[in-house]
């Protein structure tokens, strides 16, 4: 068996994440940005501030364009929920595909590591055989060793 000169794992030019980032479409990037924005405390705070402003302008102001029970606001909130749900599903679907691709990448890395380990174990086994053979040969040649004394008797 020839001693391998390098790992069974090819060294990639780019990391998996860099490659995946380069393949993103405009829609994928937009879904990721919106998911990041909608899943933040800043969004929650701005959303509540917007609801409070809508309420204040339509109940305390002189001209209410959407008087109580705020039908226009309910329409906007329903549309927001529908769009938000779709965006979150798109982002979740992307995350699932990323997880699957990473799992495949990990599996391939593990297979290559297994091949490297098996090669190292084979080298180690051969070295141990050589050391045992050297001890055996050295015992025959060394007159001081016990095994050499037994051989002479």
Backbone as CSV, one residue per row, in Angstrom:
resi,resn,N_x,N_y,N_z,CA_x,CA_y,CA_z,C_x,C_y,C_z
1,UNK,0.850,-1.193,0.000,0.000,0.000,0.000,0.884,1.241,0.000
2,UNK,0.571,2.132,-0.880,1.343,3.370,-0.988,0.875,4.363,0.077
3,UNK,1.805,5.085,0.640,1.464,6.074,1.662,0.839,7.281,0.966
4,UNK,-0.370,7.680,1.401,-1.023,8.823,0.752,-0.224,10.098,0.985
5,UNK,-0.143,10.911,-0.059,0.619,12.156,0.063,-0.223,13.295,0.620
6,UNK,-1.524,13.140,0.564,-2.397,14.181,1.104,-3.724,13.573,1.513
7,UNK,-4.563,14.396,2.097,-5.850,13.944,2.598,-6.765,13.502,1.465
8,UNK,-7.721,12.655,1.814,-8.741,12.241,0.841,-9.721,13.379,0.585
9,UNK,-9.697,14.363,1.474,-10.604,15.489,1.328,-10.006,16.539,0.418
10,UNK,-10.715,16.907,-0.648,-10.206,17.996,-1.489,-10.343,19.324,-0.740
11,UNK,-9.384,20.193,-0.915,-9.443,21.507,-0.275,-10.228,22.440,-1.187
12,UNK,-11.384,22.911,-0.736,-12.189,23.780,-1.595,-11.593,25.188,-1.681
13,UNK,-11.877,25.850,-2.800,-11.421,27.231,-2.958,-12.256,28.162,-2.087
14,UNK,-13.556,27.869,-1.988,-14.467,28.667,-1.171,-15.102,27.776,-0.116
15,UNK,-15.509,28.367,0.992,-16.245,27.590,1.986,-17.643,27.313,1.449
16,UNK,-18.321,26.366,2.092,-19.683,26.034,1.663,-20.579,27.265,1.743
17,UNK,-20.431,28.045,2.804,-21.280,29.220,2.991,-21.026,30.268,1.907
18,UNK,-19.776,30.443,1.513,-19.470,31.409,0.452,-20.071,30.961,-0.874
19,UNK,-19.992,29.670,-1.151,-20.590,29.152,-2.385,-22.099,29.340,-2.382
20,UNK,-22.733,29.005,-1.245,-24.195,29.118,-1.151,-24.631,30.577,-1.262
21,UNK,-23.877,31.463,-0.661,-24.213,32.895,-0.720,-24.157,33.403,-2.157
22,UNK,-23.216,32.881,-2.929,-23.088,33.285,-4.324,-24.230,32.792,-5.197
23,UNK,-24.927,31.734,-4.772,-26.040,31.180,-5.560,-27.394,31.769,-5.200
24,UNK,-27.441,32.697,-4.236,-28.728,33.258,-3.806,-29.348,34.114,-4.905
25,UNK,-30.645,33.958,-5.058,-31.371,34.819,-5.989,-31.772,36.105,-5.269
26,UNK,-32.271,37.066,-6.020,-32.725,38.322,-5.426,-33.861,38.044,-4.438
27,UNK,-34.756,37.138,-4.800,-35.869,36.788,-3.916,-35.399,36.145,-2.619
28,UNK,-34.388,35.274,-2.730,-33.835,34.635,-1.527,-33.236,35.673,-0.589
29,UNK,-32.470,36.598,-1.157,-31.849,37.641,-0.323,-32.913,38.532,0.315
30,UNK,-33.945,38.861,-0.450,-35.019,39.706,0.088,-35.757,38.987,1.214
31,UNK,-36.053,37.704,1.019,-36.747,36.936,2.059,-35.900,36.863,3.325
32,UNK,-34.597,36.669,3.166,-33.719,36.624,4.336,-33.696,37.957,5.074
33,UNK,-33.602,39.051,4.325,-33.570,40.379,4.970,-34.890,40.674,5.675
34,UNK,-35.996,40.371,5.025,-37.305,40.624,5.645,-37.512,39.743,6.873
35,UNK,-37.092,38.504,6.796,-37.209,37.611,7.954,-36.393,38.149,9.120
36,UNK,-35.179,38.615,8.819,-34.336,39.186,9.871,-35.002,40.429,10.474
37,UNK,-35.595,41.258,9.638,-36.220,42.494,10.130,-37.491,42.190,10.924
38,UNK,-38.340,41.297,10.394,-39.612,41.013,11.065,-39.433,40.190,12.335
39,UNK,-38.315,39.558,12.489,-38.078,38.758,13.682,-37.251,39.506,14.714
40,UNK,-37.356,40.828,14.729,-36.539,41.600,15.659,-37.419,42.407,16.617
41,UNK,-36.825,42.771,17.750,-37.551,43.609,18.712,-37.786,45.000,18.145
42,UNK,-36.913,45.439,17.260,-37.107,46.752,16.619,-38.408,46.754,15.823
43,UNK,-38.645,45.680,15.076,-39.883,45.587,14.299,-41.096,45.603,15.223
44,UNK,-41.029,44.848,16.308,-42.153,44.795,17.254,-42.417,46.188,17.828
45,UNK,-41.353,46.878,18.234,-41.514,48.224,18.785,-42.095,49.189,17.775
46,UNK,-41.556,49.161,16.540,-42.091,50.048,15.489,-43.536,49.698,15.147
47,UNK,-43.851,48.412,15.160,-45.220,47.991,14.872,-46.189,48.542,15.923
48,UNK,-45.833,48.404,17.208,-46.703,48.944,18.265,-46.774,50.465,18.202
49,UNK,-45.679,51.106,17.873,-45.690,52.575,17.737,-46.605,52.984,16.585
50,UNK,-46.554,52.243,15.488,-47.438,52.534,14.350,-48.908,52.331,14.712
51,UNK,-49.207,51.278,15.465,-50.602,51.035,15.886,-51.081,52.154,16.817
52,UNK,-50.212,52.581,17.720,-50.576,53.662,18.643,-50.796,54.958,17.881
53,UNK,-49.945,55.238,16.894,-50.109,56.463,16.092,-51.415,56.403,15.299
54,UNK,-51.708,55.256,14.715,-52.963,55.104,13.949,-54.160,55.371,14.871
55,UNK,-54.117,54.739,16.051,-55.217,54.922,17.005,-55.340,56.391,17.407
56,UNK,-54.211,57.027,17.738,-54.239,58.419,18.197,-54.761,59.340,17.103
57,UNK,-54.302,59.181,15.879,-54.727,60.062,14.794,-56.198,59.853,14.433
58,UNK,-56.717,58.663,14.634,-58.099,58.381,14.246,-59.103,58.541,15.386
59,UNK,-58.641,58.706,16.589,-59.588,58.925,17.686,-59.440,60.308,18.285
60,UNK,-58.229,60.832,18.341,-57.997,62.129,18.965,-57.960,63.259,17.947
61,UNK,-57.670,62.977,16.698,-57.555,64.009,15.671,-58.920,64.516,15.219
62,UNK,-58.904,65.676,14.565,-60.144,66.296,14.083,-60.682,65.558,12.861
63,UNK,-59.806,65.091,12.004,-60.258,64.374,10.803,-59.796,62.917,10.888
64,UNK,-60.730,62.039,11.096,-60.421,60.609,11.200,-60.710,59.944,9.854
65,UNK,-59.664,59.452,9.185,-59.890,58.783,7.904,-60.299,57.327,8.093
66,UNK,-60.111,56.795,9.306,-60.503,55.415,9.601,-61.075,55.376,11.015
67,UNK,-62.327,55.837,11.173,-62.896,55.897,12.520,-63.115,54.488,13.087
68,UNK,-63.289,54.461,14.403,-63.545,53.208,15.097,-64.674,52.479,14.409
69,UNK,-64.577,51.213,14.125,-63.750,50.082,14.535,-62.522,49.861,13.657
70,UNK,-61.986,50.881,13.033,-60.716,50.820,12.286,-60.716,49.724,11.218
71,UNK,-61.659,49.787,10.308,-61.788,48.772,9.255,-60.587,48.799,8.316
72,UNK,-60.117,49.984,7.954,-58.956,50.085,7.072,-57.702,49.506,7.751
73,UNK,-57.541,49.795,9.041,-56.409,49.235,9.785,-56.483,47.705,9.801
74,UNK,-57.674,47.154,10.017,-57.850,45.699,10.002,-57.496,45.105,8.637
75,UNK,-57.848,45.816,7.577,-57.495,45.362,6.235,-55.980,45.326,6.068
76,UNK,-55.300,46.390,6.482,-53.839,46.438,6.379,-53.179,45.348,7.226
77,UNK,-53.697,45.141,8.424,-53.125,44.107,9.289,-53.315,42.711,8.694
78,UNK,-54.469,42.469,8.085,-54.713,41.173,7.433,-53.756,40.968,6.262
79,UNK,-53.568,42.033,5.466,-52.636,41.929,4.335,-51.205,41.706,4.844
80,UNK,-50.830,42.425,5.913,-49.502,42.256,6.488,-49.305,40.817,6.967
81,UNK,-50.308,40.271,7.636,-50.196,38.899,8.138,-50.050,37.901,6.984
82,UNK,-50.798,38.107,5.919,-50.706,37.213,4.768,-49.334,37.274,4.105
83,UNK,-48.837,38.471,3.897,-47.530,38.627,3.264,-46.428,38.116,4.201
84,UNK,-46.556,38.436,5.491,-45.565,37.984,6.460,-45.501,36.457,6.498
85,UNK,-46.647,35.824,6.491,-46.688,34.361,6.503,-45.980,33.783,5.293
86,UNK,-46.236,34.351,4.125,-45.592,33.857,2.903,-44.082,34.067,2.960
87,UNK,-43.649,35.235,3.411,-42.213,35.521,3.502,-41.540,34.573,4.490
88,UNK,-42.178,34.350,5.620,-41.596,33.448,6.613,-41.536,32.007,6.101
89,UNK,-42.541,31.587,5.329,-42.504,30.243,4.742,-41.385,30.114,3.706
90,UNK,-41.197,31.172,2.907,-40.107,31.165,1.927,-38.769,31.051,2.649
91,UNK,-38.596,31.850,3.707,-37.342,31.822,4.463,-37.151,30.467,5.147
92,UNK,-38.225,29.888,5.683,-38.122,28.582,6.339,-37.765,27.495,5.319
93,UNK,-38.345,27.576,4.130,-38.045,26.609,3.079,-36.570,26.710,2.676
94,UNK,-36.074,27.937,2.580,-34.659,28.135,2.278,-33.778,27.558,3.378
95,UNK,-34.179,27.774,4.626,-33.406,27.264,5.751,-33.375,25.736,5.734
96,UNK,-34.498,25.123,5.348,-34.535,23.656,5.233,-33.558,23.173,4.167
97,UNK,-33.524,23.868,3.029,-32.606,23.448,1.965,-31.153,23.671,2.389
98,UNK,-30.888,24.733,3.149,-29.532,24.975,3.663,-29.152,23.860,4.629
99,UNK,-30.079,23.494,5.513,-29.798,22.419,6.479,-29.522,21.100,5.774
100,UNK,-30.292,20.792,4.736,-30.081,19.554,3.987,-28.732,19.575,3.275
101,UNK,-28.382,20.704,2.681,-27.097,20.805,1.986,-25.939,20.709,2.978
102,UNK,-26.070,21.330,4.140,-25.019,21.234,5.162,-24.881,19.807,5.686
103,UNK,-26.006,19.115,5.849,-25.952,17.726,6.299,-25.224,16.867,5.266
104,UNK,-25.487,17.096,3.977,-24.801,16.345,2.920,-23.303,16.677,2.927
105,UNK,-22.983,17.951,3.108,-21.587,18.382,3.172,-20.880,17.714,4.354
106,UNK,-21.535,17.679,5.508,-20.964,17.021,6.686,-20.750,15.529,6.429
107,UNK,-21.717,14.893,5.775,-21.604,13.469,5.465,-20.403,13.219,4.559
108,UNK,-20.255,14.050,3.517,-19.122,13.895,2.600,-17.789,14.114,3.329
109,UNK,-17.760,15.106,4.222,-16.548,15.365,5.005,-16.240,14.177,5.902
110,UNK,-17.261,13.597,6.515,-17.062,12.435,7.381,-16.542,11.235,6.589
111,UNK,-17.050,11.033,5.373,-16.559,9.928,4.542,-15.084,10.125,4.201
112,UNK,-14.711,11.352,3.850,-13.310,11.627,3.529,-12.430,11.451,4.765
113,UNK,-12.920,11.907,5.920,-12.151,11.743,7.166,-11.989,10.262,7.497
114,UNK,-13.032,9.490,7.233,-12.950,8.042,7.483,-11.863,7.419,6.618
115,UNK,-11.796,7.832,5.360,-10.755,7.309,4.462,-9.370,7.704,4.978
116,UNK,-9.225,8.943,5.449,-7.941,9.387,6.015,-7.574,8.559,7.244
117,UNK,-8.534,8.338,8.121,-8.273,7.573,9.350,-7.909,6.132,9.020
118,UNK,-8.624,5.534,8.065,-8.306,4.161,7.674,-6.898,4.070,7.093
119,UNK,-6.487,5.069,6.306,-5.134,5.081,5.752,-4.104,5.195,6.875
120,UNK,-4.378,6.058,7.853,-3.459,6.212,8.989,-3.386,4.936,9.826
121,UNK,-4.525,4.278,10.018,-4.528,3.023,10.770,-3.729,1.941,10.042
122,UNK,-3.830,1.908,8.723,-3.065,0.935,7.940,-1.565,1.225,8.069
123,UNK,-1.185,2.487,7.995,0.226,2.863,8.173,0.695,2.458,9.561
124,UNK,-0.120,2.723,10.576,0.223,2.365,11.953,0.385,0.856,12.103
125,UNK,-0.530,0.099,11.504,-0.439,-1.365,11.581,0.859,-1.858,10.957
126,UNK,1.215,-1.305,9.797,2.454,-1.709,9.114,3.678,-1.318,9.930
127,UNK,3.634,-0.161,10.558,4.755,0.253,11.408,4.919,-0.706,12.587
128,UNK,3.804,-1.090,13.199,3.875,-2.033,14.327,4.443,-3.382,13.882
129,UNK,4.066,-3.837,12.691,4.622,-5.085,12.167,6.127,-4.953,11.962
130,UNK,6.561,-3.813,11.428,7.987,-3.583,11.207,8.748,-3.527,12.536
131,UNK,8.192,-2.866,13.530,8.833,-2.769,14.840,8.954,-4.154,15.467
132,UNK,7.883,-4.944,15.366,7.914,-6.314,15.904,8.994,-7.121,15.198
133,UNK,9.070,-6.990,13.871,10.088,-7.717,13.101,11.489,-7.253,13.496
134,UNK,11.668,-5.951,13.687,12.972,-5.425,14.099,13.363,-5.947,15.481
135,UNK,12.408,-6.006,16.403,12.690,-6.561,17.729,13.097,-8.033,17.622
136,UNK,12.405,-8.765,16.781,12.709,-10.180,16.602,14.113,-10.349,16.024
137,UNK,14.430,-9.551,14.978,15.755,-9.626,14.368,16.830,-9.136,15.332
138,UNK,16.552,-8.073,16.067,17.501,-7.529,17.029,17.774,-8.507,18.148
139,UNK,16.799,-9.270,18.544,16.981,-10.266,19.587,17.917,-11.375,19.156
140,UNK,17.903,-11.733,17.896,18.805,-12.782,17.397,20.249,-12.286,17.356
141,UNK,20.423,-10.989,17.066,21.766,-10.455,16.891,22.409,-10.011,18.203
142,UNK,21.623,-9.663,19.197,22.148,-9.116,20.454,22.481,-10.246,21.401
143,UNK,23.785,-10.456,21.711,24.149,-11.567,22.594,23.710,-11.325,24.033
144,UNK,23.425,-10.103,24.397,23.019,-9.802,25.774,21.545,-10.102,26.029
145,UNK,20.761,-10.269,24.984,19.316,-10.439,25.195,18.995,-11.851,25.658
146,UNK,17.902,-11.976,26.384,17.480,-13.276,26.916,17.125,-14.233,25.796
147,UNK,16.488,-13.702,24.768,16.070,-14.567,23.681,17.280,-15.131,22.950
148,UNK,18.377,-14.340,22.878,19.598,-14.840,22.232,20.206,-15.963,23.068
149,UNK,20.137,-15.845,24.415,20.651,-16.900,25.297,19.871,-18.174,25.114
150,UNK,18.565,-18.040,24.976,17.735,-19.228,24.815,18.020,-19.899,23.479
151,UNK,18.322,-19.092,22.461,18.575,-19.646,21.141,19.889,-20.436,21.147
152,UNK,20.881,-20.001,21.929,22.177,-20.691,21.971,22.107,-21.999,22.725
153,UNK,21.220,-22.151,23.618,21.132,-23.374,24.441,20.622,-24.484,23.656
